[in-house]
Amino acid sequence: MRNVLVVVGTRPNFIKVTRFKEVAAAHGGIDVQLVHTGQHFDAKMADVFFEQFGLTPDHWLEVPPGTPTAQMAGILVGLEQVAMEQKPDLMLVVGDVNSTLAGAITANKMGIRLGHLESGLRSGDRTMPEEINRILTDQVTDLYFVTEQSGIDHLLQEGRLKDAMHLVGNTMIDTLVKFEDKIQAAPVLEELGLSGGDHVLMTIHRPATVDDPQELAKLVDLIALVAKDHPVVFPVHPRTTNNLKRFGLHERLAAIPGLILGGPMDYFAFQKLIATCAFVITDSGGIQEETTYRRVPCLTLRPNTERPVTITLGTNELITFDLAALQEAIGRIQAGTFKKGEVPPLWDGHATERVVEVLGKVL
Protein backbone atom coordinates (compact mmCIF):
# COMPACT_ATOMS: atom_id res chain seq x y z
CA MET A 1 0.00 0.00 0.00
CA ARG A 2 1.41 3.37 -1.09
CA ASN A 3 0.82 6.34 1.18
CA VAL A 4 0.02 9.77 -0.25
CA LEU A 5 -0.30 12.90 1.89
CA VAL A 6 -2.55 15.52 0.27
CA VAL A 7 -1.85 18.98 1.71
CA VAL A 8 -4.63 21.58 1.72
CA GLY A 9 -5.10 24.87 3.51
CA THR A 10 -7.70 27.08 1.80
CA ARG A 11 -11.18 26.87 0.29
CA PRO A 12 -9.92 26.53 -3.30
CA ASN A 13 -7.70 23.66 -2.12
CA PHE A 14 -10.59 21.85 -0.43
CA ILE A 15 -12.73 22.08 -3.57
CA LYS A 16 -10.02 20.41 -5.66
CA VAL A 17 -9.54 17.28 -3.52
CA THR A 18 -13.06 16.11 -2.65
CA ARG A 19 -12.85 12.87 -4.64
CA PHE A 20 -9.31 11.68 -3.92
CA LYS A 21 -10.11 9.35 -1.03
CA GLU A 22 -13.00 7.61 -2.78
CA VAL A 23 -11.17 7.30 -6.11
CA ALA A 24 -7.99 5.99 -4.45
CA ALA A 25 -10.03 3.45 -2.47
CA ALA A 26 -11.71 2.24 -5.66
CA HIS A 27 -8.37 2.03 -7.45
CA GLY A 28 -6.70 0.07 -4.65
CA GLY A 29 -3.09 0.13 -3.53
CA ILE A 30 -3.06 3.81 -2.57
CA ASP A 31 -3.92 5.24 0.83
CA VAL A 32 -4.73 8.96 0.71
CA GLN A 33 -4.46 10.99 3.89
CA LEU A 34 -5.64 14.58 4.01
CA VAL A 35 -3.58 17.17 5.88
CA HIS A 36 -5.28 20.51 6.63
CA THR A 37 -2.74 23.19 7.49
CA GLY A 38 -5.28 25.56 8.98
CA GLN A 39 -4.34 28.44 6.65
CA HIS A 40 -8.05 29.33 6.37
CA PHE A 41 -9.07 29.41 10.01
CA ASP A 42 -12.51 31.07 9.70
CA ALA A 43 -15.30 28.47 10.10
CA LYS A 44 -17.10 29.75 6.99
CA MET A 45 -13.82 29.49 5.09
CA ALA A 46 -13.04 25.92 6.14
CA ASP A 47 -15.26 23.88 8.46
CA VAL A 48 -18.47 24.24 6.47
CA PHE A 49 -16.72 23.03 3.33
CA PHE A 50 -15.48 19.84 4.96
CA GLU A 51 -18.96 19.28 6.36
CA GLN A 52 -20.66 19.69 2.97
CA PHE A 53 -18.14 17.51 1.16
CA GLY A 54 -18.23 14.81 3.83
CA LEU A 55 -14.47 15.13 4.29
CA THR A 56 -12.58 14.75 7.54
CA PRO A 57 -8.90 15.73 7.57
CA ASP A 58 -6.70 12.92 8.84
CA HIS A 59 -4.28 15.49 10.20
CA TRP A 60 -5.09 19.04 11.28
CA LEU A 61 -2.04 21.19 11.93
CA GLU A 62 -4.06 24.00 13.54
CA VAL A 63 -1.47 26.62 12.65
CA PRO A 64 -2.63 29.86 14.32
CA PRO A 65 -3.44 33.02 12.35
CA GLY A 66 -0.49 35.26 11.65
CA THR A 67 1.61 36.84 8.95
CA PRO A 68 2.26 34.75 5.83
CA THR A 69 5.80 34.06 7.02
CA ALA A 70 4.67 33.01 10.49
CA GLN A 71 1.96 30.77 9.05
CA MET A 72 4.38 29.12 6.65
CA ALA A 73 6.87 28.52 9.44
CA GLY A 74 4.17 26.82 11.49
CA ILE A 75 3.09 24.71 8.53
CA LEU A 76 6.67 23.62 7.82
CA VAL A 77 7.16 22.43 11.39
CA GLY A 78 3.76 20.73 11.66
CA LEU A 79 3.94 19.09 8.26
CA GLU A 80 7.42 17.75 8.94
CA GLN A 81 6.11 16.04 12.08
CA VAL A 82 3.21 14.42 10.19
CA ALA A 83 5.55 13.29 7.41
CA MET A 84 8.00 11.79 9.93
CA GLU A 85 5.17 9.77 11.45
CA GLN A 86 3.45 8.70 8.21
CA LYS A 87 6.49 8.24 5.94
CA PRO A 88 4.57 9.04 2.73
CA ASP A 89 5.66 7.82 -0.69
CA LEU A 90 4.46 11.11 -2.15
CA MET A 91 3.25 14.48 -0.94
CA LEU A 92 0.62 16.11 -3.17
CA VAL A 93 0.23 19.88 -2.91
CA VAL A 94 -2.60 21.83 -4.47
CA GLY A 95 -2.81 25.15 -6.27
CA ASP A 96 -0.82 28.24 -5.41
CA VAL A 97 -1.38 29.25 -1.78
CA ASN A 98 1.16 29.51 1.04
CA SER A 99 0.30 25.97 2.17
CA THR A 100 1.28 24.78 -1.33
CA LEU A 101 4.76 26.23 -1.11
CA ALA A 102 5.21 25.10 2.50
CA GLY A 103 4.32 21.55 1.48
CA ALA A 104 6.74 21.69 -1.44
CA ILE A 105 9.60 22.87 0.76
CA THR A 106 8.86 20.22 3.37
CA ALA A 107 8.81 17.43 0.80
CA ASN A 108 12.04 18.66 -0.76
CA LYS A 109 13.90 18.93 2.54
CA MET A 110 12.72 15.48 3.64
CA GLY A 111 13.48 13.72 0.36
CA ILE A 112 9.80 12.93 -0.32
CA ARG A 113 8.55 12.84 -3.90
CA LEU A 114 6.33 15.80 -4.67
CA GLY A 115 3.26 16.05 -6.87
CA HIS A 116 1.74 19.42 -7.73
CA LEU A 117 -1.92 19.58 -8.67
CA GLU A 118 -2.46 22.57 -11.00
CA SER A 119 1.16 22.78 -12.16
CA GLY A 120 2.45 25.16 -14.78
CA LEU A 121 -0.12 27.93 -14.54
CA ARG A 122 1.51 31.34 -14.95
CA SER A 123 0.08 34.86 -15.01
CA GLY A 124 3.41 36.54 -15.72
CA ASP A 125 2.73 38.89 -12.81
CA ARG A 126 5.41 38.38 -10.18
CA THR A 127 3.81 40.96 -7.88
CA MET A 128 1.16 38.35 -7.06
CA PRO A 129 2.12 36.13 -4.10
CA GLU A 130 0.37 33.22 -5.82
CA GLU A 131 2.61 33.52 -8.88
CA ILE A 132 5.74 33.19 -6.76
CA ASN A 133 4.21 30.21 -4.96
CA ARG A 134 3.47 28.55 -8.31
CA ILE A 135 6.95 29.13 -9.72
CA LEU A 136 8.83 28.00 -6.61
CA THR A 137 6.64 24.93 -6.09
CA ASP A 138 7.20 23.74 -9.65
CA GLN A 139 10.96 24.15 -9.19
CA VAL A 140 11.01 21.17 -6.80
CA THR A 141 8.06 19.14 -8.15
CA ASP A 142 8.53 15.57 -9.40
CA LEU A 143 5.06 14.95 -10.88
CA TYR A 144 3.26 17.79 -12.63
CA PHE A 145 -0.54 17.45 -12.81
CA VAL A 146 -1.79 20.05 -15.28
CA THR A 147 -5.27 21.46 -15.91
CA GLU A 148 -4.77 23.07 -19.33
CA GLN A 149 -2.32 23.13 -22.23
CA SER A 150 -0.77 26.46 -21.18
CA GLY A 151 0.58 24.69 -18.09
CA ILE A 152 2.43 22.15 -20.24
CA ASP A 153 3.80 24.95 -22.43
CA HIS A 154 5.13 26.91 -19.45
CA LEU A 155 6.75 23.89 -17.85
CA LEU A 156 8.50 23.00 -21.11
CA GLN A 157 9.74 26.60 -21.44
CA GLU A 158 11.13 26.33 -17.91
CA GLY A 159 13.04 23.17 -18.77
CA ARG A 160 10.95 20.62 -16.88
CA LEU A 161 10.92 16.97 -17.92
CA LYS A 162 8.11 16.27 -20.37
CA ASP A 163 7.70 12.70 -19.10
CA ALA A 164 6.85 14.09 -15.65
CA MET A 165 3.96 16.20 -17.00
CA HIS A 166 0.41 14.87 -17.01
CA LEU A 167 -2.49 16.78 -18.55
CA VAL A 168 -5.29 15.45 -16.36
CA GLY A 169 -8.01 18.09 -16.47
CA ASN A 170 -9.49 20.06 -13.62
CA THR A 171 -10.34 18.41 -10.30
CA MET A 172 -12.31 21.50 -9.26
CA ILE A 173 -14.80 20.57 -11.98
CA ASP A 174 -14.92 17.02 -10.57
CA THR A 175 -16.38 18.47 -7.38
CA LEU A 176 -18.89 20.58 -9.25
CA VAL A 177 -20.09 17.55 -11.22
CA LYS A 178 -20.22 15.29 -8.17
CA PHE A 179 -22.36 17.68 -6.13
CA GLU A 180 -24.51 19.16 -8.90
CA ASP A 181 -27.77 17.79 -7.46
CA LYS A 182 -27.07 19.38 -4.08
CA ILE A 183 -26.05 22.62 -5.77
CA GLN A 184 -29.33 22.82 -7.67
CA ALA A 185 -31.28 22.02 -4.49
CA ALA A 186 -29.64 24.83 -2.49
CA PRO A 187 -32.36 27.29 -1.33
CA VAL A 188 -30.15 30.37 -1.59
CA LEU A 189 -32.28 32.18 -4.20
CA GLU A 190 -35.33 31.98 -1.97
CA GLU A 191 -33.31 33.01 1.07
CA LEU A 192 -31.99 36.11 -0.70
CA GLY A 193 -35.26 36.98 -2.43
CA LEU A 194 -33.88 36.39 -5.92
CA SER A 195 -35.73 34.90 -8.89
CA GLY A 196 -32.61 33.76 -10.76
CA GLY A 197 -31.25 34.87 -14.11
CA ASP A 198 -30.92 38.57 -13.31
CA HIS A 199 -28.56 38.85 -10.35
CA VAL A 200 -24.83 39.55 -10.55
CA LEU A 201 -22.40 37.67 -8.34
CA MET A 202 -19.28 39.51 -7.23
CA THR A 203 -16.16 38.33 -5.41
CA ILE A 204 -13.16 40.57 -4.82
CA HIS A 205 -10.25 39.80 -2.50
CA ARG A 206 -6.90 40.44 -4.24
CA PRO A 207 -4.52 42.62 -2.18
CA ALA A 208 -3.96 45.00 -5.11
CA THR A 209 -7.62 46.00 -4.86
CA VAL A 210 -8.70 45.56 -1.27
CA ASP A 211 -5.52 46.81 0.45
CA ASP A 212 -5.51 50.13 -1.41
CA PRO A 213 -8.08 52.70 -0.17
CA GLN A 214 -8.35 54.39 -3.58
CA GLU A 215 -8.87 51.09 -5.40
CA LEU A 216 -11.39 49.96 -2.81
CA ALA A 217 -13.30 53.23 -3.21
CA LYS A 218 -13.37 52.61 -6.98
CA LEU A 219 -14.79 49.17 -6.26
CA VAL A 220 -17.64 50.71 -4.25
CA ASP A 221 -18.41 53.02 -7.19
CA LEU A 222 -18.32 50.06 -9.55
CA ILE A 223 -20.79 48.11 -7.42
CA ALA A 224 -23.13 51.10 -7.29
CA LEU A 225 -23.05 51.27 -11.09
CA VAL A 226 -23.88 47.59 -11.59
CA ALA A 227 -26.57 47.61 -8.90
CA LYS A 228 -28.59 50.18 -10.87
CA ASP A 229 -29.61 47.44 -13.32
CA HIS A 230 -29.10 44.16 -11.43
CA PRO A 231 -29.31 42.86 -7.88
CA VAL A 232 -25.68 42.38 -6.81
CA VAL A 233 -24.75 39.57 -4.43
CA PHE A 234 -21.41 40.27 -2.76
CA PRO A 235 -20.17 37.62 -0.28
CA VAL A 236 -17.36 39.58 1.30
CA HIS A 237 -14.01 37.98 2.11
CA PRO A 238 -12.90 38.69 5.72
CA ARG A 239 -9.88 40.60 4.42
CA THR A 240 -12.12 42.87 2.34
CA THR A 241 -14.53 43.47 5.24
CA ASN A 242 -11.70 44.52 7.52
CA ASN A 243 -10.33 46.97 4.98
CA LEU A 244 -13.75 48.43 4.12
CA LYS A 245 -14.17 49.30 7.78
CA ARG A 246 -10.58 50.50 8.18
CA PHE A 247 -10.89 52.86 5.20
CA GLY A 248 -14.34 54.14 6.23
CA LEU A 249 -16.10 52.64 3.20
CA HIS A 250 -18.28 49.94 4.74
CA GLU A 251 -21.31 52.13 5.51
CA ARG A 252 -21.21 53.67 2.03
CA LEU A 253 -21.11 50.21 0.48
CA ALA A 254 -23.90 48.83 2.66
CA ALA A 255 -26.17 51.75 1.69
CA ILE A 256 -26.14 50.91 -2.04
CA PRO A 257 -29.70 50.00 -3.20
CA GLY A 258 -29.89 46.54 -4.74
CA LEU A 259 -26.76 45.25 -3.03
CA ILE A 260 -26.99 42.04 -1.02
CA LEU A 261 -24.01 42.05 1.29
CA GLY A 262 -22.91 39.05 3.32
CA GLY A 263 -20.01 36.94 4.51
CA PRO A 264 -18.39 33.92 2.84
CA MET A 265 -20.95 31.38 1.60
CA ASP A 266 -21.04 27.63 1.69
CA TYR A 267 -20.12 25.82 -1.52
CA PHE A 268 -23.59 24.69 -2.60
CA ALA A 269 -25.14 28.14 -2.18
CA PHE A 270 -22.28 29.88 -3.96
CA GLN A 271 -22.37 27.49 -6.91
CA LYS A 272 -26.14 27.90 -7.20
CA LEU A 273 -25.64 31.66 -7.46
CA ILE A 274 -23.08 31.15 -10.24
CA ALA A 275 -25.35 28.75 -12.12
CA THR A 276 -28.32 31.13 -12.05
CA CYS A 277 -26.70 34.57 -12.41
CA ALA A 278 -26.59 36.96 -15.35
CA PHE A 279 -22.83 37.30 -15.02
CA VAL A 280 -19.98 37.27 -12.51
CA ILE A 281 -17.51 40.01 -11.59
CA THR A 282 -14.41 38.67 -9.85
CA ASP A 283 -10.68 38.76 -9.33
CA SER A 284 -10.57 35.10 -8.28
CA GLY A 285 -8.79 32.36 -10.18
CA GLY A 286 -11.08 29.41 -9.58
CA ILE A 287 -14.29 31.26 -10.41
CA GLN A 288 -12.93 31.93 -13.90
CA GLU A 289 -12.89 28.14 -14.35
CA GLU A 290 -16.27 27.43 -12.76
CA THR A 291 -18.01 30.04 -14.91
CA THR A 292 -16.30 28.68 -18.02
CA TYR A 293 -17.60 25.19 -17.23
CA ARG A 294 -21.12 26.58 -16.77
CA ARG A 295 -20.76 28.95 -19.74
CA VAL A 296 -21.65 31.93 -17.57
CA PRO A 297 -20.12 35.30 -18.55
CA CYS A 298 -17.24 36.22 -16.23
CA LEU A 299 -15.67 39.67 -16.06
CA THR A 300 -12.30 39.43 -14.32
CA LEU A 301 -10.99 42.69 -12.89
CA ARG A 302 -7.35 41.90 -13.51
CA PRO A 303 -4.78 42.73 -16.21
CA ASN A 304 -3.73 39.08 -16.50
CA THR A 305 -4.76 35.53 -15.70
CA GLU A 306 -2.91 32.30 -15.02
CA ARG A 307 -5.87 30.41 -16.55
CA PRO A 308 -5.86 31.56 -20.20
CA VAL A 309 -8.02 28.70 -21.44
CA THR A 310 -10.94 30.43 -19.73
CA ILE A 311 -10.39 33.30 -22.18
CA THR A 312 -9.42 31.45 -25.36
CA LEU A 313 -12.11 28.78 -25.02
CA GLY A 314 -14.28 29.83 -22.10
CA THR A 315 -16.54 32.69 -21.05
CA ASN A 316 -13.97 34.76 -19.19
CA GLU A 317 -12.82 38.24 -20.18
CA LEU A 318 -10.19 40.42 -18.54
CA ILE A 319 -11.51 43.91 -17.80
CA THR A 320 -9.49 46.91 -16.69
CA PHE A 321 -10.60 48.35 -13.37
CA ASP A 322 -12.50 51.11 -15.15
CA LEU A 323 -16.19 51.99 -15.10
CA ALA A 324 -16.39 52.66 -18.85
CA ALA A 325 -14.76 49.33 -19.73
CA LEU A 326 -17.09 47.51 -17.38
CA GLN A 327 -20.15 49.23 -18.84
CA GLU A 328 -19.09 48.23 -22.35
CA ALA A 329 -18.69 44.57 -21.39
CA ILE A 330 -21.99 44.50 -19.49
CA GLY A 331 -23.66 46.03 -22.53
CA ARG A 332 -22.50 43.09 -24.66
CA ILE A 333 -23.81 40.63 -22.08
CA GLN A 334 -27.19 42.36 -21.98
CA ALA A 335 -27.33 42.49 -25.79
CA GLY A 336 -26.57 38.78 -26.07
CA THR A 337 -23.38 39.34 -28.06
CA PHE A 338 -20.94 38.23 -25.36
CA LYS A 339 -19.03 35.07 -26.29
CA LYS A 340 -20.75 31.75 -25.49
CA GLY A 341 -17.60 29.73 -24.82
CA GLU A 342 -16.98 26.00 -24.61
CA VAL A 343 -15.75 23.58 -21.96
CA PRO A 344 -11.98 22.93 -22.15
CA PRO A 345 -10.66 19.42 -22.89
CA LEU A 346 -10.70 16.91 -20.00
CA TRP A 347 -12.88 19.13 -17.80
CA ASP A 348 -15.29 16.23 -17.61
CA GLY A 349 -15.57 15.35 -13.93
CA HIS A 350 -12.93 12.60 -14.08
CA ALA A 351 -9.63 14.43 -13.55
CA THR A 352 -9.19 12.80 -10.14
CA GLU A 353 -9.30 9.35 -11.73
CA ARG A 354 -6.53 10.37 -14.13
CA VAL A 355 -4.36 11.67 -11.28
CA VAL A 356 -4.82 8.47 -9.26
CA GLU A 357 -4.11 6.36 -12.34
CA VAL A 358 -0.76 8.14 -12.77
CA LEU A 359 0.05 7.67 -9.09
CA GLY A 360 -0.76 3.98 -9.36
CA LYS A 361 1.76 3.61 -12.18
CA VAL A 362 4.65 5.63 -10.77
CA LEU A 363 4.58 4.90 -7.03
C-alpha positions, 0 to 999 in steps of 0.5 A, a space after each residue: 500500500 502506497 501512502 500519499 499525503 494531500 496537503 490543503 489549507 484554503 477553500 480553493 484547495 478543499 474544492 479540488 480534492 473532494 474525490 481523492 479518497 473515494 477514487 484511491 479506495 476504488 483504485 486500490 493500492 493507494 492510501 490517501 491521507 488529508 492534511 489541513 494546514 489551517 491556513 483558512 481558520 474562519 469556520 465559513 472558510 473551512 469547516 463548512 466546506 469539509 462538512 458539505 463535502 463529507 471530508 474529515 482531515 486525517 491530520 489538522 495542523 491548527 497553525 494559528 493566524 499570523 503573517 504569511 511568514 509566520 503561518 508558513 513557518 508553522 506549517 513547515 514544522 507541523 507538516 514535517 512532524 506528520 511526514 516523519 510519522 506517516 512516511 509518505 511515498 508522495 506528498 501532493 500539494 494543491 494550487 498556489 497558496 502559502 500551504 502549497 509552497 510550505 508543502 513543497 519545501 517540506 517534501 524537498 527537505 525530507 526527500 519525499 517525492 512531490 506532486 503538484 496539482 495545478 502545475 504550470 499555470 503562470 500569469 506573468 505577474 510576479 507581484 502576485 504572491 500566488 505567482 511566486 508560490 506557483 513558480 517556486 513549487 514547480 521548481 522542486 516538483 517531481 510529478 506535474 498534474 496540469 489542468 490546461 495546455 498552457 501549463 504544459 507549455 510553461 513547464 516546457 519553457 522552464 526546462 521541466 521533464 516532459 515525461 513528468 507532465 500529465 495533462 489530467 483536467 481540472 479536479 475542481 470541476 470534478 467536485 462541481 459535477 459530483 455535487 450538482 444535485 445538491 447545488 441545484 437544491 440549495 435554497 439560496 435564491 429563496 433566502 436572498 429573495 432572488 428569482 434567478 437569471 438577473 442577479 450579478 455575483 461579485 467576489 473581490 479579494 486580491 490585495 492589489 484591490 482591497 488593500 488600497 483605499 483608492 482602489 477599494 473606493 473605486 470598487 464601491 463606485 463600480 458596485 453602485 453602477 452595476 446595482 442600478 440594473 441588477 441585484 448584486 450579491 457580494 459575499 465579502 471575504 474577511 480581508 475585504 470586510 476589515 479593509 472596508 471598515 478601516 478605510 471608512 467605506 463599509 457604511 457607504 457600500 452597505 447603503 447601495 440600493 440593490 446590493 446584497 451584502 454578506 459573509 463567505 458562503 457555503 459551496 452549494 449556495 455559492 455554486 447555485 448563485 453562479 449557475 443562475 446569475 446573469 454574469 460574474 464580476 471577480 478577481 478570483 482564479 477558480 471562479 474563472 474556471 467554474 463560470 467557463 464550465 457553466 458557460 456563464 459570462 465572467 468579467 475578471 478585474 485583472 490585467 492578466 490571468 494564469 488560466 488563459 483557457 478560460 479566455 481562449 475557449 471559455 466565457 472569461 474576459 479580462 476587464 481593466 478596473 475602469 467603469 467605462 470598460 465595465 459598462 461596455 462589457 456588461 452592454 455586450 452581455 445584456 445584448 446577447 453578443 458576449 461570447 458563449 464559450 466551450 468547456 476545455 478538454 478533459 474538464 469532464 468530472 474525471 480528472 481525479 481518476 486520471 491523477 490516481 491512475 498516474 500515481 498507481 503507475 509511478 509509485 
